[in-house]
Amino acid sequence: MTEQHSHRFERGTDGPKVIVVGVDGSDSSLRAAAYAAGLARRQRALLAVVYVQPVLAAGAALGVPVAETTDEIAEDLVAQIRESAERLKGIFEVRWEFHTFRGDPYNGLVTAADELKADAVVVGASEQAGHRIVGSVAVRLVKAGRWPVTVVP
């Protein structure tokens, strides 16, 4: 006796529902955002764009109003993303949200991915030479082993 399997069309997707992408204004993070937007569009997933505001010790700031500066970076990133989204409106429909977390990039992205219930995380490759020795945020996220991580060069 043979069992026949009926092949039915499935609506939706088996892919990620929430894709978190870390942005910091660097070229690689903006390439990561573009890549993640394509993934989100194809999978009909929510794109959660995350900027992690650095928290510096008072002495490290040397009198510079760091909170205001990082707020300006976040506002500039939102403006850039909105501008890009408007230019592509109608061509690529992507649902997206912008989130700001505070902390170091690794812990900020981990918190974001946990709180936003990420199915996947996308980050740009580190552009800092020192990360070859210490380990980049991307490598640490991969080693955490909690989500699929895509590193965009």
N, C-alpha and C positions, 0 to 999 in steps of 0.2 A: 504494500500500500504506500503510495507516495503522497506527500503533503504538498499542496500547491500554495504558494505565497502570492497573495494579490499585491500588486504594486500600486499604491495609491499616491496621488500627488499630495505633498505636505505643504501647507501654508506656513509662512514664517521661516525660521532658520534655526539651525542647531548651534550657531555661532554665538559670539559674545553679545550680551545685552547692554553692558556698560563698559566702555573703553576709556580708561584714564590716560591722559597724556600730560607729561610734565613740561612746562614751558618756563623759560627764564629770560627770554629775549635773545639768546644766542642763535646763531644760524642753524646749528644742529637741532636745537629744540624747536625751531620754527619748521624745519624739514620734518621733524617727528610729528608735529601737529598736522601738517599737510598729509602725511602718510596715514596717521590715525583717522583723519577726516574721511579719507578714501575707504578705509576699513569700516568705519561707522556707517558710511553711506551704503556700501555693499551689503552689510549685515543688518541694516536698519536698526543700528544700535544707538544708544545715547553716547555722545562724545562729551566727556567731562574734562575740560581743560583746567589744569591745576598749576597755579603759581605758588611756590613756597617762599614766603617772606623770611629772609634770614633774621635771626635774633642774635644780635651781637652784644657782648658784654659792654657795660657803660664805658670802660676804659678803652675798648677797641674802637669805639666810635670817634674818639678824639674831638668831641664837641660837635660832630656833624649830626644833624637831625636824621638819623638812619630810618626811623619809622616813616617820616615824610618822604624820604627818597624811595623806599621800597613801595610805599603807597603809589607814588608817581609811576614807578615801573609797572605795577599791577594795572593802573589805569591806562597806561600806554599800551600794554599787551591787550587789554580788553578792546581798546580802540582799533588796534591793528587787526585783531580777530574779527571784530564786527565789520570793518571795512572789507576784509577778504570775503566774509560771508555775504555781504551785500553784493559784491561784484559777481559772485557765483550763484546768486539767488536765481532759482528757476532752472539752472543747469544741474547743480548738485544740491539736493535737499538733505541737510544734515541737522538733526536735533542736537543742540549743544548747550552746555552750561559752563560758566566760568566760576571757579572756586579758588579762594585764597586760604592757605594754611600757613601757620608760623612754625619756624624751626629750621633744622638743617635739612637739606634737600632729601636725603634718604628717609629720615623719620617722618618728614612732612608728606612724602609720597606714600609711605606705608600707611600712615593715618588716613590720608585721602582715599587710598584704594580700599581700606577696610570700611570706612564710613560710607563711601559711595557704592559699596558692594561691587567692586570692579570684577569683571570677568577676564580682563586683559589690561596690561600696562605697556605704554609706549613711551620711550625716552630717546633723546638724542645721545649720540656718543659723546663722551667727554672731550672737550677741546683743550684740556689742561694737561701739560706734560707730566706733572707730579702724580696724576692718577694712574699712570702706568705702574707706579711703585706701590702706592697706598691702596689703590682699588677705587674704581669709579662707582657712582651711584648705581649705574646700570648693572655692574657686576654684583654689587651687594643685593640688588633687587632679585637678580637671577638666583643667587645663592639662598635667598630667603625661601624660595621654592613655593610661594603661595599663589602665584598667578603666572600665566604665560607672559613673558616679557619680550618685547620686540625692541631692539636697539637700532636706531636709524643713524647711519653715518652722516 
